[in-house]
Amino acid sequence: MDIWILFTAVISSFPIVLIKYYLKSKLFFLLVVALCFYAISIFGFTQIFKTHDIGSSYLETKLLSQLLVVVAGILLFKEVLKIKQMVGIVLAIISLYLISG
């Protein structure tokens, strides 16, 4: 997996977590920080698209980012997954493996 894909996936997942914290705390600066992370992720996508196909690399980045958000939801917000959601996550991991191969 390309370092830019990994970097952009991680950076793209931060705003989602920050928005969730904002909804709990109403601290406006969390939205500003989330916006900054979105801007950084745009830079990451420009680096990815220089050397990778847009379709597969975007999908790979977003899938990885979504998996990171799910993990953050479980660890930080004590969210609980249903069996159907767990199956979906396993399929997403398989999909990520197939796409990146």
N, C-alpha and C positions, 0 to 999 in steps of 0.2 A: 504494500500500500504506500502510495506517495506521501511524503511528509506534508505537502500542502493540503492534501485531502484530509489528513488527520488533523492538522492545525485548524483548518476551516470548519471541520465538523465540531471540534471542541469549542471554538469561538462562537459558532452558530448556536450552540446549546445554552450558553450563558444567558442570553437575553430572556429566554423562556423561564429559566429559574428566577432571574431577577424580577420579571413581571409577576410571578407567583408571590415572591416576597413582598413586592409593592402592594399587591392586593391585600395582604395580611397587615402590613404596617402603614400604608399610605404615605411612605417616604418618597417624595417626588424625585429625589436624586437617583433613586434606583432605576427610574425610567430613563433618565439621562444617561446613566452608565449602560443600560441595555441598548440604547440607541448607538452609543459609541462602539459597543461590541458588534452591532449589525454593520456599522461602517467598516470595521476591521474585517468582517467576514466578506464584504464585497471585494476588498483587496485580495483576500485569499482566493476567491473565485477567479479573479483576473489572472492570478498566478497559475491556477489549475488549468484554466482554459487555454493557456499558452501552449501546453504540451499534451493535453488530453481531449478526447471527444467530449462534447458538451453533455450528451445524453447519459452515457454510462458514468462519467465522473460526477455529474450533478446528483444522480440517483445514489451513487455510492456515498457521497458526502452527506446527503440528507438522511439516508438510512442510518448511517453511523451516528449522526447528530440526534436523531429521534431515539435511538437506543440509549444514548447518553442521558437524554432527558428522562426516559423511563427509569433509569437507574437513579438519577437525582430525585425523582419523585418518590421512589421507594425509600431511599436513604435519608433524604432531608425532610420530606413531608409525610412520611409514614403511610404512603399510599399503598393499597393492597390490590393486587391483580387477580382477576378471575381466570379460570382455566382457559377460557376462549382467548383471552388476551395473552396468556402465556404461550399458547400455541402460535398466535400471531407473531410474537417476539421470536420464537424459535424459527418460524418461516422467514422472518426478516433477516435473521442471522445467516440462514442458509442462502437466502437471496444475495446478501452482501458477499458471501464467499463466492458464489457463482459469478457475480458481476465483476468482482475484483480479480478473478482468475483469468 
